[in-house]
Amino acid sequence: MIDTILELHQEVALEEIRERIRQCICMELLVALLENDKPLTKPMHTGWIFAQFMDAVIQTIRDDLTAMKENLQSNGVEMISLTQDAFGRTVKFAVGGQVYEERYLNESIRVECDELLRMILGLK
């Protein structure tokens, strides 16, 4: 019974780690997308205001991302590799010496990026 409880606890912890890694991936992508879109504000009459706003949003996301990565690292999670292909990202990470691999599809990441940006902007 104790072994079953420990296994269940490990599974819950692993699911939480996978969730946080997915969130990190979404945050990294969202920063890249916002950085890419920022030059589009320049032709606007008030483009400099929107660029400042985007810089503030980007910095907020970067701060949260840094904190999340530090939290993962302090909990013994080591990011080994991240590879991108036409359909998604594959992440290899280690926890307690055990190596795991997780696949995140591009389309679901894009949807989550949209949801994350709406949440950050208070649009939900």
Secondary structure by P-SEA (a helix, b strand, c coil): caaaaaaaaaaaaaaaaaaaaaaaaaaaaaaaaaaaaccccccccaaaaaaaaaaaaaaaaaaaaaaaaaaaaaaccccccccccccbbbbbbbcccbbbbbbbbaaaaaaaaaaaaaaaaccc
